[in-house]
Amino acid sequence: MSKSTYRIIGLMSGTSLDGLDIACCTFEQNGESWSYKIEEAVTYKYNEEWSKKLASIHNSSAYEFALANTKYGYYVAEKVNEFISDKNIKGIDLIASHGHTIFHQPEKNFTFQLGSGAAIAGRTGITTVCDFRSLDVALNGQGAPLVPIGDALLFSGFEYCLNLGGIANISFDNNGKRAAFDICPVNLVLNTVAQKLGKTYDSEGDFARSGSLNNKLLDKLNNLDFYKTTGAKSLGREWVEQVFFPVLNSFEISAHDKLNTVCEHIALQIAKHAKNTTAKMLVTGGGAYNSYLMERLKVHIQAEVIIPDNQTIEYKEALIFAFLGLLRFEQKNNTLASVTGASTDSTGGAIYLGET
């Protein structure tokens, strides 16, 4: 059923394990264009039990994994119900849940985002769209990034859309076609190193600022094979654990120096893909709060770096997954082959109907 106005709850849980982002978003269609408003948004921080489980569930038995998929779905539903009650929200058309990525191996036609859509729909009574990536992977795509269609339709005023979450990804128009890909790890690495200093993350990049650049480490990181590949490409936890961390950990230098060097690495990798000197670059995700990283980025690119309001920084991905759920519900393409490398554009997502 197609409508001109939707109220949708978007859910996002990123690889940096910050928590579950919930955003209630309204979308209104005018001709071929859509406008949006984030009405309410909250991040529910994971307790220690869920943080540990999400970080280690990939090593569990099949039984434990299947049980966690259902239990996490129930947890998500509980938080959605709490959010709706606390904010007194009415008239929700859909829930669009990204889930929490546990496996992402598109080269094996395999990706998995934890969080049963059936559990969410069953416990909330609201129609739920989930599992956005699997169809694209089945079509020999990377299953990522999925945000670019939202960038193109909702944030067309920016030449570059850069998100700095667990992984950095960028989206831009390339001769009339959307181009987008994962660039390098960000908070997946920075947060892990900061934890060795007793903090969950490097607040404003202060640890990194106090460190020194290690050029040998920087060269090793910049020469990893992933950075030499072109076209559709994506990164997951597996690559960071199996490729990036072994290089980082082979250097017996201080955590401060590692953070400084990784920030320089991130800025340089982004700069390779931001050549337009007159462009505006929208920067969102937790990394936008890392003042030192933003300083290094501005050193290496000439584009105008625009850091928006906190709500957009923190909830842009939840907003866009709400929009992807809308497109799926309307049976319109929400995944672009031009960015994922799939054989065709597709309409990804499984739908579990709520109460009728």
TORGU-314166 format. One record per residue: x, y, z of N, C-alpha, C, O in turn; residue in three letters. Coordinates in steps of 0.05 Angstrom, whole numbers, plus 5000, padded with zeros to 4 digits. Each point is the difference from the previous one (the first is absolute). Layout:
BEGIN
XYZXYZXYZXYZALA ...
//
This chain:
BEGIN
501749765000498350245000501850255000501550045019MET 498350124960501650244998498650235013497650044997SER 503950135017499050235014501850244993502349964991LYS 496850285015501750244996501550075026501950154998SER 497149755025501350065025500249755017498149845002THR 504350115009500549775017501250095026501650195001TYR 497849675021501450025025501349735006498649805003ARG 504050204997501549755002502150015022501350215003ILE 499149575011502149985020502349864987499849774992ILE 502550365007502549884989501849915023500350155020GLY 500949624977501749885021502749944988500349894978LEU 501850195036502849954991501749925024500050135021MET 501649664975502049925019502649964984500249824984SER 501750355022502550004984502249825012499849915023GLY 502250054961502249825008501650115023501449845013THR 498450414993501550125023498649935027501150075021SER 496649814978498649905024499350235020500049965024LEU 499450284965499250225017497349955013499550095023ASP 498749784963497349955010498049984977500850004977GLY 496749995030497849984981498950284995498950125018LEU 501449974957498850264992497249964991499449834983ASP 498750335028497249994992499250284993500350195015ILE 498649844960499250264991497249984988499549834983ALA 498750345026497350024989500150224979500550235006CYS 499049694969500350184977497550034984498549804996CYS 500950444995497850044982501050074972501950164997THR 497049714983500850054972497550094985497849895002PHE 502650324981497950104984500950024971502150114994GLU 496249794988500849994972498750244985497650065003GLN 504150074981499150214982501049934972502350054994ASN 495949854989500949914973502049775004499349795011GLY 503150244978502149795001501850045024501749845005GLU 498050385010501850065022498749945027497550015003SER 504149945017499149955027501350205019502350064998TRP 496250035021501150165023499749835025498549815001SER 503150265019500049845025500150185024500850234999TYR 498549655024500350135026500549785020498549815002LYS 503750225014500449825023498450125023500850205012ILE 497149674995498250105021501249965028500150185017GLU 500749574988501249935026502249804994499949844981GLU 502250165036502149814996501449955027500450185015ALA 500449574989501349925025502049784994499549844982VAL 502750155033501849784999499949855027500450125021THR 498949634977500049835024502749865002500649824984TYR 501150265035502649885003499749705008498349935016LYS 503449914972500049725008501149965028502050125007TYR 496749705008501249935026502449814995500449924977ASN 501050025044502449844997499549734987501549894985GLU 496249995023499349744989499650004970501149834986GLU 497450375004499550014971502650094985500549914978TRP 501050265034502550084987501849764996501149974978SER 499249875042501749764998498949804981501449884984LYS 495950085017498849804983500250084970500749834984LYS 498850425010500250094972502849994989500549964977LEU 501450095041502849994992501149724996502049974986ALA 496749835026501249735000498149794987500949774998SER 496750304995498049804991500949854975499149784995ILE 502750344989500949874976501649755006500549834982HIS 500450145043501549765008498249795014501149815011ASN 496350234990498349835016499149754984500649984976SER 498049845037498849774987497650094983499050225004SER 500149604978497750064984497550055017498550184995ALA 501249665026497750035018500150275014498050145000TYR 504349935011500250265014499650234981498850205007GLU 502149784968499750214981497150044992499050225000PHE 499649564995497150014993498450125023498250164996ALA 502549765029498650105023500550305003498250165007LEU 504349934989500750285002498650174979499250235006ALA 500449664971498550144979497250075009499050224995ASN 499749595017497350045010500050195024498350185002THR 503549775017500150165024500650294994498950185012LYS 502949864969500750284993497650134986499550245004TYR 499049614980497550114989498150095021498750214998GLY 501049625024498350075022501050255015498550175008TYR 504149844995501350245013499450254984499250215012TYR 501149784962499450234982497150085003499450245003VAL 498849564996497150065003499450145026498450185002ALA 502949725020499650125026500850295000498650175012GLU 503749894975500950285000498250174982499650245006LYS 499449654972498250154983497450075016499150224999VAL 499949585015497550055015500550215022498350175005ASN 504149825008500750195020500250284988499050205011GLU 502249824965500350254986497350124993499550245004PHE 498849594985497350104992498450105024498750204999ILE 501549655023498650085025501250265011498550185007SER 504149844996501350235012499550254984499750225011ASP 500349764962499750234983497150054991499350194986LYS 498949635024497150024993499650024970498650184990ASN 502549634996500050004970497549844990499549795010ILE 499150324971497749884989500349964970501650134987LYS 496949685002499749984971502549914985500750114979GLY 500749695032502449904986499249804978498449825004ILE 502650234971499349834978501949764998499149784993ASP 503450265014502049784996502250035020500550225011LEU 500849564994502750005013501949904979499549804986ILE 502850335011502149914982502549955016501250185011ALA 499549564992502249925017502449914984499949814985SER 502450335019502449904987501049755013501149834986HIS 498550135040501249785014502950065007501050224994GLY 500449595019502850035006501749814984499649755002HIS 502150354982501649834982501949825016501750105015THR 498049644981501849805012501949894980502449985005ILE 496649944972501749904978499550174975497750074993PHE 504550004994499750144974502249904982502350105000HIS 497149704983501949884982498749974972499449784991GLN 500350454996498749994974501449844979498849904981PRO 503850065022501549834981499149715002500449844982GLU 498250095040498849745003497050014998498549815007LYS 500550424982497150044998498549975027497949885002ASN 503450245018499049965027500250255017502150125002PHE 495749965011500050215019497849945020498049884993THR 502350225032497949945020499950235020502050075012PHE 495650044991499550215020498149885021497749924994GLN 503350075030498649885023497550175007500150244999LEU 497849625008497550135010497649914984499450124979GLY 499249695030497749884986497850214995498950125019SER 500549924956497850184992497349905010498350155006GLY 501449584994497549895010499650065029497850075009ALA 504449925007499950065028499250305004498450065018ALA 502750114966499450295003497150054993498650145015ILE 500549754962497250054992498149875020497950125006ALA 502849645003498249875019499750145026497850015011GLY 504450105000499950135026499150294999499250115020ARG 501050024957499150284998497350024986498650205004THR 500649604980497550024985500250174976498050074987GLY 504550025006500450184978501549864977502049865005ILE 497150174970501349884977502950085000500750235003THR 501049574993502950045003501549914974499549784990THR 502350395001501749944977502849965011501050165016VAL 500349624976502749935010501549864978499149974978CYS 503349945028501749844982500350144973499449894979ASP 501650365022500250174976502249914981499850064976PHE 502249805033502449954984500049744984501449984980ARG 497149825029500449734989499349974971501449864985SER 496550285005499349984972502250104982500749884980LEU 500550355027502250114984502349815000501349964979ASP 499449925043502249805001499449764983501849894987VAL 495650025013499249784983500350074970500249834983ALA 499750435011500350104973502950074994500650154982LEU 501249735034502950034997501050285006502050094990ASN 496450055026500950275009501449985027500149795013GLY 500950444996501450025026498050015023500849975023GLN 496650094971498150035022500550265015498850055021GLY 502950124968500850255013501550174980501249904981ALA 498750365023498450155019497150034989499650014976PRO 498550005043497250044993499150285003497950084988LEU 503550085027499250285006499950184975498550195000VAL 503149764979500250194978497450084987499750234991PRO 498349605007497550084987498650215018498750184990ILE 501649805036499050205018501550264998498950215002GLY 503849774995501650234996499150154975499750255000ASP 499849604978499250134975497350135001499650214989ALA 498549675026497350105000499450195023498150164998LEU 503449825024499450165023502150225006499450205013LEU 503149754977502250195005501450094975502450004998PHE 496050064982501050074973501650265000501350064980SER 498650105041501450255001503049985005501450205000GLY 499549555006502849965006501349824978498949804992PHE 503450294999501449844979501149745012500049794987GLU 500950225038501049765014498449965026499550195015TYR 499749564990498949935026501949795013500349784989CYS 501050305032502049835014498949925027499150175015LEU 500949574991499149915026502449875014501349824989ASN 499150265036502349905015498949845024499950115022LEU 499449644973499149835022502249805006502350075000GLY 496949675004502149805003501849994976502449965002GLY 496350084975501450014974499350274987497850105002ILE 504250014983499450254985498949924973501149824986ALA 496750315005499149964973499250274988499350195014ASN 500949824960499650254985498049954977499949784989ILE 498650435004498049984979500150264985500250225012SER 499749764961500150244983499049944972499949774992PHE 499350444994499249974972502449994982501850165002ASP 498249644981502349964982498949984971499249794990ASN 500850454997499050014972497249894997499449854982ASN 498850235037497249934998499349745013497749935001GLY 504349925009499549755015501150035028502050135005LYS 496649745014500950015027502349825004499949764993ARG 502350345019502349845007500250005030499550215013ALA 501249574999500349985029501549755007499949804985ALA 501550215037501549765009501150065028500050225010PHE 500849565003501450025026502850094995501349914980ASP 499750265037502850114996502049865018501949894990ILE 497650115036501949895019498649985028497850125003CYS 503349735015498950005027500450265014502050144996PRO 496149935022500350245016499749925030501949935013VAL 495650094997499549955028500549715009500549955023ASN 499349874958500649725007502849985011500649845018LEU 501250324970502850005009500550205022501249935021VAL 497950324975500650215020498949935027501350055020LEU 496249844981498849935026501649775013500350015025ASN 500549804960501549775011502650095012500749915022THR 500750274965502650105011499450185024501549985020VAL 496550184979499350175023499349845025500650085023ALA 498349684973499349835023502549915015499849945024GLN 502550054962502549935014500950225018501749965017LYS 497150284980500650235017497850045020500050215014LEU 498249604988497950015021497550164992498450065017GLY 501450014958497650154990498649854978501349844986LYS 496150205012498549854979500650124972499749864980THR 501150405019500750134975501850235006500250095023TYR 501150014956501950235003498450264998499650104977ASP 499550015045498350235000501450244986502150095009SER 496650004970501050234984502849954988501250194991GLU 499849575010502649944989502350095017502250044990GLY 497350015036502150115017502449815003502350095000ASP 497249655002502249815002501650014974502550005001PHE 496250004976501450004974501650264998502349994990ALA 496650235018501450264998502650005016502050124992ARG 498049745031502449995017502149804990502250005010SER 497149844970501949804990501750114978499750234992GLY 502149604998501750084978499649814976499349775003SER 501150344973499649844976502349814996502450075002LEU 496949684993502049794993499949954970498149874991ASN 503850234995499949994970500349714990498849944979ASN 502649895035500349724990497349865002499249864982LYS 499450185041497349885003498150124979498449864988LEU 501750405008498350144981500449884972498049944986LEU 504550025006500549884974498949724997498949934980ASP 501449915042499049734999497049994997498949854985LYS 499750325030497150014998499150104973498149894988LEU 503250325002499250114974500449814977498850034979ASN 502949775025500649814978498649735003500749814986ASN 497350185031498449755002498549964973499250194987LEU 500549565006499049934973497250114995499450084977ASP 499049945044497250104996500050284987498350064983PHE 503750105024500050284990500950014970499850224988TYR 501149565002500950004972497749904981500350024976LYS 497549885036497849914983498250234993499850205014THR 498849784964498250204990497249884996499749765002THR 498450424993497249914996498649945026500850105021GLY 497149744977498349945024501749855020501149794994ALA 499050305030501549865021498950085027499150225005LYS 501049595014498950055027501949865020501549824994SER 498350285031501649895022498249905022497750105003LEU 503349715012498549895023501949955023502550044997GLY 496449885025501649945024502249804994502350035010ARG 497149774973502049794994502650114989502249935009GLU 497650264971502450114988501650165021502449985000TRP 496250175016501450165020501549835019502350065007VAL 496549725002501249825019502349844987502149955013GLU 497549964963501949824987502350144985502149894996GLN 497550364996501950144983501150265014502450035003VAL 495850145006500850265010501449985027502250115004PHE 496549755015501149995027502749865001501850095015PHE 498749694970502749885001502250194992502249995012PRO 497350194969502050204993500350205023502250065008VAL 495650045002500050205021501549895025501650145012LEU 497749614995501149885024502949914997501349945020ASN 499750064956502849924996502050225007502449965001SER 496550285004501650235008499950045030497850045011PHE 504549955003500050035029500450305006502150095008GLU 495750064988500050285005497650065018498349835005ILE 501650415006497950075019497350014987499850044975SER 498149925041497250024989499550284989498650034980ALA 502650175033499750284990501150034972498850124982HIS 503649765013501250014974498449854979499850084977ASP 499149695032498349854981497650164992499250004977LYS 499550135043497650164993500750234982498550064981LEU 503750075024500950224983500549904971499150134981ASN 502249655017500749894973497549904985499850044976THR 498449835039497649904987498250234990498849994979VAL 501150235037498550244991501250114974498550074982CYS 504149945016501350104976499349814977499550094977GLU 500649665028499349794979497250044990499550004976HIS 498650045043497250044992499750244982498749994980ILE 502550245029499850254985501249974972498850104981ALA 503449765017501349974974498349824981499850054976LEU 499149745035498349824984497550144990499249974977GLN 499650195040497750164991500750204978498650034981ILE 503750105023500950204981500449894972499750144980ALA 501049605018500449874974497450014983500249984976LYS 497650035038497449984986498450265000497750014991HIS 503550215018498650265001501750214985501350175012ALA 498649814962501850164983498750274992501450184992LYS 495949845011498650244992500750235020499149985023ASN 502350224968501050215018497850205007500450155019THR 497449864966497950195006497549875012497950135002THR 502449625006497649855009499450065029501750105015ALA 495949824993499250005028499949705009498849844986LYS 502450115036500149725011498550005027500850125019MET 497049734981498549965025501349775016500449784989LEU 500350275036501349805016498249925024499250175015VAL 500149584987498349905021501249755013502249924992THR 496549985028501149775015501750095024500850245001GLY 499749585017501550075024502750134996500950165016GLY 500449774962502650114994500050304995502150135002GLY 495549984992499850294996500650155026500650244999ALA 499149635024500650135025503049995007500850135020TYR 500749734965502949975005501450254988500750004976ASN 499750205040501050264991502749974986500650134980SER 501149705031502749964988499749884973501450094981TYR 497049715016499649874974498950204980500950014977LEU 497250165031498950204982502250214992500050084977MET 501749995041502350184993501849884979500750134981GLU 499949615022501849874981498649974973501350024979ARG 496149935021498549984975500150274985500450004976LEU 499250215038500050274988502850074989500250164981LYS 501949735030502750044990500349874972501450114983VAL 497449665013500549844977497950034977500549924978HIS 497250215027498150044979499450304998500150155020ILE 499149944956499250284996497050045000499150235000GLN 499449554998497150025002499250135026501449985020ALA 496350154980498950135025498849785017498049874993GLU 503150095031499149805018497750115017500450205014VAL 497349684984497650105015499149795020499249784993ILE 501050305032499149835022497250105009499950225011ILE 498049634985497350095005499350005030501749965017PRO 495750074989499149995028500449725011500249804984ASP 499850185042500549745013498149784992500749774998ASN 496850314998497949804993500749874973499849764997GLN 501050404984500749894974502649845002500249794987THR 501850315028502549855004499449725010501049804990ILE 497350185030499649755014497949824988500249755003GLU 497950364982497749844992499549994970497949914991TYR 504150184994499650004970499649724990498449954982LYS 503149855028499849734990497349885008498749864984GLU 500350195041497449915008497850134982498149864992ALA 502350395002498150144982500049874973497849954989LEU 504550005000500149894973498949714999498849924980ILE 501749925041498849745000497050015002498649834990PHE 500450375024497150045000499050054972498049904991ALA 503650264994499350074972500249754982498349964982PHE 503749885023500349754984497649815006499149864981LEU 499950145044497749845006497550104985498449854991GLY 501450425007497850124985500149914970498049924989LEU 504450104999500349924972499349704997498849924980LEU 502149925039499449714998497049955002498949844984ARG 499850305034497149975003498550084975498049894993PHE 503050324993498850094975501049844976499250064977GLU 502449745028501149824979501650164979499849954976GLN 501850255034501750154983502949935006500649915022LYS 501250124959502849945004501150155024499650255002ASN 501849615015501350135023503049935001501450085019ASN 499549774961502849925000501150054972498849914980THR 503550225018501150084974502349834991502049985014LEU 497749884963502149834990502550174994502249895001ALA 497550364993502350174993501950035024502450064996SER 496649905028501850025024500749735012502149975012VAL 496149834984500649745013501349804981501249805009THR 498750264965501149814981498249764993500949814987GLY 496650205022498149794994499350004970500650184985ALA 498049605007499349974972497750194992499750064976SER 498850045044497850184994499250165025500649915023THR 498150314974498850145023497949815012499049824987ASP 500450225038498149815013498450145022500650225009SER 497349645000498350095021500449815024498649805002THR 503350275015500949815021498450045026499250225006GLY 500549565008498750005026497849805003498549964981GLY 501449915042497949815006497950155016500650165018ALA 496849794977497850145013498549805017499049804991ILE 500750275035498349855019497750185007500450225012TYR 497249694981497650175005499350005030500149805013LEU 499250444996499150035028497149955002498849864983GLY 500050235038497149965004498450144978500650234993GLU 497349644997498450124980497450115012498450114985THR 
//
